[in-house]
Amino acid sequence: ICNILTDWRFKIRGSKSWPSAQVTAGGVDTDQVNPFTMESILVKGLYFCGEILDIDGSCGGFNLQWAWSSGYVAGESAATGH
């Protein structure tokens, strides 16, 4: 079970059609956020992560990885007050 959960591999067989595509654009300007803590430069104690920020990644999980990574940084920073 541990091996499946940590090393589960899939073969990519293609993508869905154009009508199934998803996109999000816009959001909080990254110049207004400390990239090391994800804290707002304008409002102390306010943290951002994921698609609320104006960051667009390529398809293939990049946006999901950004959401998880930025969420981790924002959560750790908020919890420690940094």
N, CA, C and O atoms as a MOPAC input file, in Angstrom:
PM7 MOZYME 1SCF
protein

 N      0.83400 1    -1.18400 1     0.00000 1
 C      0.00000 1     0.00000 1     0.00000 1
 C      0.88600 1     1.25700 1     0.00000 1
 O      0.60400 1     2.21400 1    -0.72100 1
 N      1.94800 1     1.25300 1     0.80300 1
 C      2.83500 1     2.42100 1     0.84400 1
 C      3.44600 1     2.68300 1    -0.52400 1
 O      3.53700 1     3.83300 1    -0.95400 1
 N      3.86300 1     1.63100 1    -1.20700 1
 C      4.45800 1     1.78800 1    -2.53100 1
 C      3.45200 1     2.36800 1    -3.52000 1
 O      3.80400 1     3.23800 1    -4.31600 1
 N      2.23100 1     1.90700 1    -3.48100 1
 C      1.20000 1     2.43900 1    -4.37900 1
 C      0.94900 1     3.91600 1    -4.09100 1
 O      0.81100 1     4.71200 1    -5.02000 1
 N      0.89000 1     4.28800 1    -2.81500 1
 C      0.60300 1     5.67000 1    -2.45300 1
 C      1.75900 1     6.62000 1    -2.74700 1
 O      1.53500 1     7.81200 1    -2.95900 1
 N      2.98400 1     6.11700 1    -2.76200 1
 C      4.13600 1     6.99500 1    -2.97300 1
 C      4.77100 1     6.86800 1    -4.35100 1
 O      5.59800 1     7.69900 1    -4.72600 1
 N      4.39700 1     5.83900 1    -5.11300 1
 C      5.02500 1     5.64600 1    -6.42300 1
 C      4.02600 1     5.12100 1    -7.44800 1
 O      4.35000 1     4.24400 1    -8.24900 1
 N      2.82100 1     5.65900 1    -7.41900 1
 C      1.77100 1     5.23500 1    -8.33600 1
 C      2.02300 1     5.90000 1    -9.67900 1
 O      2.08600 1     7.12700 1    -9.75400 1
 N      2.16400 1     5.13200 1   -10.71700 1
 C      2.49800 1     5.67200 1   -12.03400 1
 C      1.35900 1     5.43400 1   -13.02500 1
 O      0.66000 1     4.42200 1   -12.98200 1
 N      1.20600 1     6.40800 1   -13.91600 1
 C      0.15500 1     6.35100 1   -14.92200 1
 C      0.76200 1     6.59200 1   -16.29400 1
 O      1.70300 1     7.37300 1   -16.43600 1
 N      0.22600 1     5.92800 1   -17.29000 1
 C      0.61900 1     6.21400 1   -18.66300 1
 C     -0.32600 1     7.27200 1   -19.22000 1
 O     -1.54600 1     7.13800 1   -19.12800 1
 N      0.24700 1     8.32200 1   -19.79800 1
 C     -0.56300 1     9.36800 1   -20.41600 1
 C     -0.97600 1     8.88000 1   -21.79100 1
 O     -0.13000 1     8.49100 1   -22.59700 1
 N     -2.25800 1     8.90000 1   -22.05900 1
 C     -2.77200 1     8.40300 1   -23.34300 1
 C     -3.37200 1     9.51000 1   -24.19300 1
 O     -3.92500 1     9.24400 1   -25.26100 1
 N     -3.27000 1    10.74000 1   -23.73200 1
 C     -3.82300 1    11.84500 1   -24.50200 1
 C     -4.46800 1    12.85300 1   -23.58600 1
 O     -4.27100 1    12.83100 1   -22.37100 1
 N     -5.22100 1    13.71500 1   -24.16800 1
 C     -5.91700 1    14.74000 1   -23.39200 1
 C     -7.36000 1    14.82500 1   -23.85700 1
 O     -7.72900 1    14.27400 1   -24.89400 1
 N     -8.16100 1    15.51800 1   -23.08200 1
 C     -9.56200 1    15.70000 1   -23.45800 1
 C     -9.68000 1    16.77600 1   -24.52500 1
 O     -8.70300 1    17.44500 1   -24.86200 1
 N    -10.85700 1    16.92800 1   -25.03700 1
 C    -11.10400 1    17.90100 1   -26.10000 1
 C    -11.14200 1    19.32100 1   -25.55900 1
 O    -11.17300 1    19.53800 1   -24.34800 1
 N    -11.13900 1    20.27500 1   -26.46400 1
 C    -11.15000 1    21.69200 1   -26.10600 1
 C    -12.30300 1    22.07300 1   -25.16600 1
 O    -12.07000 1    22.84200 1   -24.23200 1
 N    -13.52100 1    21.58200 1   -25.36000 1
 C    -14.61800 1    21.95600 1   -24.45400 1
 C    -14.38600 1    21.52600 1   -22.99900 1
 O    -15.03200 1    22.05700 1   -22.09500 1
 N    -13.48500 1    20.58600 1   -22.76300 1
 C    -13.19400 1    20.13800 1   -21.40100 1
 C    -12.07800 1    20.93600 1   -20.74600 1
 O    -11.76200 1    20.71500 1   -19.57700 1
 N    -11.48200 1    21.85900 1   -21.48400 1
 C    -10.34900 1    22.63000 1   -20.96000 1
 C    -10.78900 1    23.55700 1   -19.83300 1
 O    -11.92600 1    24.02800 1   -19.80600 1
 N     -9.86800 1    23.81000 1   -18.90200 1
 C    -10.12300 1    24.71100 1   -17.79000 1
 C     -9.00200 1    25.74700 1   -17.75100 1
 O     -7.85100 1    25.44500 1   -18.06900 1
 N     -9.34600 1    26.95200 1   -17.36400 1
 C     -8.32800 1    27.99900 1   -17.25100 1
 C     -8.75700 1    29.01200 1   -16.19900 1
 O     -9.93900 1    29.32900 1   -16.05700 1
 N     -7.77800 1    29.50600 1   -15.47400 1
 C     -7.99700 1    30.59000 1   -14.53400 1
 C     -6.89200 1    31.60300 1   -14.76600 1
 O     -5.72800 1    31.22500 1   -14.89300 1
 N     -7.22600 1    32.85500 1   -14.82200 1
 C     -6.22300 1    33.89700 1   -15.01600 1
 C     -6.59100 1    35.09100 1   -14.14900 1
 O     -7.75600 1    35.30500 1   -13.81500 1
 N     -5.57900 1    35.85300 1   -13.79500 1
 C     -5.81100 1    37.02000 1   -12.95300 1
 C     -5.67100 1    36.67100 1   -11.49500 1
 O     -5.37800 1    35.52900 1   -11.14300 1
 N     -5.87800 1    37.64900 1   -10.65300 1
 C     -5.76500 1    37.43500 1    -9.21500 1
 C     -4.89200 1    38.48400 1    -8.58000 1
 O     -4.59900 1    39.51200 1    -9.19100 1
 N     -4.47300 1    38.23200 1    -7.35500 1
 C     -3.63700 1    39.16400 1    -6.61000 1
 C     -2.28000 1    39.27500 1    -7.29600 1
 O     -1.66400 1    38.26400 1    -7.63200 1
 N     -1.82400 1    40.48700 1    -7.49900 1
 C     -0.54000 1    40.74800 1    -8.14200 1
 C      0.58200 1    40.19200 1    -7.27000 1
 O      0.64500 1    40.49000 1    -6.07700 1
 N      1.46100 1    39.39300 1    -7.85300 1
 C      2.55400 1    38.77200 1    -7.09600 1
 C      3.55000 1    39.80000 1    -6.55300 1
 O      4.29500 1    39.50100 1    -5.61900 1
 N      3.56900 1    40.99000 1    -7.11900 1
 C      4.43500 1    42.04800 1    -6.58700 1
 C      3.94900 1    42.52900 1    -5.21900 1
 O      4.67900 1    43.22300 1    -4.51100 1
 N      2.73500 1    42.16900 1    -4.85000 1
 C      2.15500 1    42.58900 1    -3.57500 1
 C      2.23300 1    41.48900 1    -2.51000 1
 O      1.60700 1    41.58900 1    -1.45400 1
 N      3.02000 1    40.42700 1    -2.80500 1
 C      3.11400 1    39.28500 1    -1.89900 1
 C      4.58500 1    38.92800 1    -1.67300 1
 O      5.37100 1    38.85900 1    -2.61800 1
 N      4.94100 1    38.70300 1    -0.41300 1
 C      6.28900 1    38.24100 1    -0.09200 1
 C      6.41600 1    36.79000 1    -0.55300 1
 O      5.70200 1    35.93100 1    -0.03500 1
 N      7.30300 1    36.48100 1    -1.51300 1
 C      7.37800 1    35.13000 1    -2.06000 1
 C      7.92800 1    34.09400 1    -1.07200 1
 O      7.76800 1    32.89300 1    -1.28900 1
 N      8.56700 1    34.54100 1     0.00000 1
 C      9.12600 1    33.61000 1     0.97800 1
 C      8.12800 1    33.21200 1     2.05200 1
 O      8.30400 1    32.19000 1     2.71600 1
 N      7.07200 1    34.01800 1     2.23000 1
 C      6.07500 1    33.74300 1     3.26800 1
 C      4.65300 1    33.69300 1     2.72500 1
 O      3.75700 1    33.18500 1     3.39800 1
 N      4.43200 1    34.20500 1     1.53200 1
 C      3.11600 1    34.34700 1     0.90500 1
 C      2.24100 1    35.36900 1     1.63200 1
 O      1.02500 1    35.39200 1     1.44000 1
 N      2.85500 1    36.21500 1     2.46500 1
 C      2.11600 1    37.24800 1     3.18300 1
 C      1.96300 1    38.49300 1     2.31400 1
 O      2.87500 1    38.86800 1     1.57700 1
 N      0.81900 1    39.11300 1     2.41300 1
 C      0.56400 1    40.35900 1     1.71200 1
 C      1.55400 1    41.42200 1     2.17700 1
 O      1.82300 1    41.55100 1     3.37100 1
 N      2.08600 1    42.17000 1     1.23800 1
 C      2.95600 1    43.29300 1     1.57600 1
 C      2.10700 1    44.47000 1     2.06200 1
 O      2.58400 1    45.32000 1     2.81300 1
 N      0.85700 1    44.50900 1     1.62900 1
 C     -0.03500 1    45.61900 1     1.97300 1
 C     -0.78100 1    45.42800 1     3.29300 1
 O     -1.06500 1    46.40000 1     3.99300 1
 N     -1.10200 1    44.16400 1     3.63700 1
 C     -1.89600 1    43.88200 1     4.84300 1
 C     -1.18500 1    42.81000 1     5.66500 1
 O     -1.20800 1    41.63200 1     5.30700 1
 N     -0.56000 1    43.21400 1     6.75700 1
 C      0.15200 1    42.26600 1     7.61100 1
 C     -0.81200 1    41.20300 1     8.14900 1
 O     -1.92500 1    41.51500 1     8.57400 1
 N     -0.36500 1    39.94900 1     8.12300 1
 C     -1.18000 1    38.85100 1     8.63800 1
 C     -2.13300 1    38.24500 1     7.62600 1
 O     -2.86800 1    37.31500 1     7.95500 1
 N     -2.13600 1    38.75900 1     6.38600 1
 C     -2.98600 1    38.22200 1     5.32100 1
 C     -2.10600 1    37.42100 1     4.36700 1
 O     -1.15300 1    37.95600 1     3.80200 1
 N     -2.42100 1    36.14500 1     4.18800 1
 C     -1.61200 1    35.24800 1     3.36500 1
 C     -2.41700 1    34.75800 1     2.17100 1
 O     -3.63100 1    34.57300 1     2.25900 1
 N     -1.73100 1    34.55200 1     1.05800 1
 C     -2.36100 1    34.08300 1    -0.17100 1
 C     -1.69200 1    32.80200 1    -0.64800 1
 O     -0.52800 1    32.54300 1    -0.34100 1
 N     -2.44000 1    32.00800 1    -1.40200 1
 C     -1.85600 1    30.82600 1    -2.02300 1
 C     -2.73200 1    30.38300 1    -3.19900 1
 O     -3.87500 1    30.81500 1    -3.34400 1
 N     -2.17400 1    29.52900 1    -4.01000 1
 C     -2.91000 1    28.92400 1    -5.11600 1
 C     -3.39200 1    29.91300 1    -6.15700 1
 O     -2.71400 1    30.89300 1    -6.46500 1
 N     -4.56100 1    29.64600 1    -6.69100 1
 C     -5.08300 1    30.40600 1    -7.82600 1
 C     -5.62800 1    31.78200 1    -7.46400 1
 O     -6.06500 1    32.51800 1    -8.34800 1
 N     -5.61200 1    32.14100 1    -6.19400 1
 C     -6.00200 1    33.50500 1    -5.82400 1
 C     -4.93200 1    34.48700 1    -6.29400 1
 O     -5.18800 1    35.68300 1    -6.43100 1
 N     -3.72100 1    33.96000 1    -6.54100 1
 C     -2.60800 1    34.77900 1    -7.04200 1
 C     -2.58200 1    34.75700 1    -8.56100 1
 O     -3.06500 1    33.81200 1    -9.18600 1
 N     -2.02500 1    35.78800 1    -9.14300 1
 C     -1.94800 1    35.90200 1   -10.59900 1
 C     -0.75700 1    35.09600 1   -11.13000 1
 O      0.24900 1    35.65400 1   -11.56700 1
 N     -0.90400 1    33.77200 1   -11.07800 1
 C      0.11900 1    32.85300 1   -11.58300 1
 C     -0.59500 1    31.81500 1   -12.43300 1
 O     -1.56700 1    31.20300 1   -11.98900 1
 N     -0.11600 1    31.61700 1   -13.64700 1
 C     -0.69200 1    30.62200 1   -14.55100 1
 C      0.40200 1    29.62900 1   -14.94000 1
 O      1.45300 1    30.02600 1   -15.44200 1
 N      0.15800 1    28.35100 1   -14.71100 1
 C      1.12200 1    27.31600 1   -15.08000 1
 C      0.62400 1    26.52200 1   -16.26200 1
 O     -0.55300 1    26.57000 1   -16.61900 1
 N      1.53700 1    25.79600 1   -16.85700 1
 C      1.17100 1    24.90400 1   -17.96500 1
 C      0.30900 1    23.76800 1   -17.44700 1
 O      0.32700 1    23.46400 1   -16.25400 1
 N     -0.43700 1    23.14600 1   -18.32800 1
 C     -1.21000 1    21.97200 1   -17.95000 1
 C     -0.24800 1    20.85300 1   -17.56200 1
 O      0.92000 1    20.86500 1   -17.95000 1
 N     -0.73300 1    19.91400 1   -16.81400 1
 C      0.09500 1    18.78500 1   -16.43400 1
 C      0.39000 1    18.74300 1   -14.94900 1
 O      1.34800 1    18.09500 1   -14.52500 1
 N     -0.41500 1    19.42100 1   -14.15500 1
 C     -0.24400 1    19.37700 1   -12.70800 1
 C      0.52000 1    20.54400 1   -12.12800 1
 O      0.63900 1    20.64900 1   -10.90800 1
 N      1.04600 1    21.43400 1   -12.97100 1
 C      1.83000 1    22.55000 1   -12.45700 1
 C      0.99400 1    23.47500 1   -11.57400 1
 O      1.48000 1    23.94800 1   -10.54700 1
 N     -0.24400 1    23.73500 1   -11.95600 1
 C     -1.10700 1    24.58900 1   -11.13600 1
 C     -1.45300 1    23.91200 1    -9.81100 1
 O     -1.54200 1    24.57200 1    -8.77600 1
 N     -1.64700 1    22.59100 1    -9.84700 1
 C     -1.90700 1    21.86100 1    -8.60400 1
 C     -0.68600 1    21.91400 1    -7.69300 1
 O     -0.81400 1    22.14500 1    -6.49000 1
 N      0.48900 1    21.70100 1    -8.26200 1
 C      1.70500 1    21.75500 1    -7.45400 1
 C      1.88900 1    23.13300 1    -6.84500 1
 O      2.28700 1    23.25800 1    -5.68700 1
 N      1.60200 1    24.16100 1    -7.61800 1
 C      1.70100 1    25.52900 1    -7.09500 1
 C      0.72100 1    25.72000 1    -5.93200 1
 O      1.07600 1    26.32200 1    -4.91900 1
 N     -0.48800 1    25.22100 1    -6.06900 1
 C     -1.48400 1    25.36500 1    -5.00300 1
 C     -1.00300 1    24.68000 1    -3.72700 1
 O     -1.10300 1    25.25400 1    -2.64200 1
 N     -0.48300 1    23.46400 1    -3.84700 1
 C     -0.01200 1    22.72800 1    -2.66800 1
 C      1.22300 1    23.38700 1    -2.05200 1
 O      1.30000 1    23.54800 1    -0.83400 1
 N      2.16900 1    23.76200 1    -2.87400 1
 C      3.42000 1    24.33800 1    -2.37700 1
 C      3.18900 1    25.70500 1    -1.73900 1
 O      3.68100 1    25.97700 1    -0.64300 1
 N      2.44300 1    26.55500 1    -2.42600 1
 C      2.19100 1    27.89100 1    -1.88100 1
 C      1.29900 1    27.80000 1    -0.64300 1
 O      1.44500 1    28.60000 1     0.28200 1
 N      0.38600 1    26.84300 1    -0.61800 1
 C     -0.45600 1    26.63200 1     0.55500 1
 C      0.35700 1    26.20300 1     1.76300 1
 O      0.09700 1    26.63600 1     2.88500 1
 N      1.33400 1    25.35600 1     1.52900 1
 C      2.20800 1    24.91500 1     2.61200 1
 C      2.99200 1    26.09400 1     3.17500 1
 O      3.05100 1    26.28500 1     4.39000 1
 N      3.60000 1    26.89100 1     2.27600 1
 C      4.38800 1    28.04600 1     2.71300 1
 C      3.50100 1    29.04900 1     3.45400 1
 O      3.88500 1    29.55200 1     4.51000 1
 N      2.33300 1    29.33600 1     2.91300 1
 C      1.42600 1    30.28700 1     3.56900 1
 C      0.98700 1    29.76700 1     4.93700 1
 O      0.95800 1    30.52800 1     5.90400 1
 N      0.65100 1    28.49300 1     5.02700 1
 C      0.20900 1    27.91500 1     6.29200 1
 C      1.30400 1    27.91400 1     7.35300 1
 O      1.06300 1    28.27700 1     8.50500 1
 N      2.50400 1    27.50600 1     6.96000 1
 C      3.63100 1    27.52000 1     7.88700 1
 C      3.93300 1    28.94100 1     8.34800 1
 O      4.17900 1    29.18000 1     9.53100 1
 N      3.91200 1    29.86800 1     7.41900 1
 C      4.21800 1    31.26300 1     7.75300 1
 C      3.16000 1    31.84900 1     8.68200 1
 O      3.49000 1    32.54600 1     9.64100 1
 N      1.90400 1    31.56900 1     8.40100 1
 C      0.82700 1    32.08200 1     9.24400 1
 C      0.89700 1    31.47800 1    10.64000 1
 O      0.66500 1    32.16800 1    11.63300 1
 N      1.21600 1    30.19100 1    10.71400 1
 C      1.28000 1    29.50300 1    12.00100 1
 C      2.42400 1    30.00500 1    12.87500 1
 O      2.30900 1    30.04800 1    14.10000 1
 N      3.52500 1    30.38400 1    12.23700 1
 C      4.68500 1    30.83000 1    12.99200 1
 C      4.77600 1    32.34600 1    13.09000 1
 O      5.62800 1    32.88200 1    13.79900 1
 N      3.88600 1    33.03400 1    12.37000 1
 C      3.89000 1    34.49400 1    12.40000 1
 C      5.02300 1    35.13400 1    11.61000 1
 O      5.42400 1    36.26400 1    11.89000 1
 N      5.53700 1    34.40800 1    10.62400 1
 C      6.63200 1    34.94800 1     9.78200 1
 C      6.11700 1    35.34200 1     8.43000 1
 O      6.88500 1    35.81300 1     7.59000 1

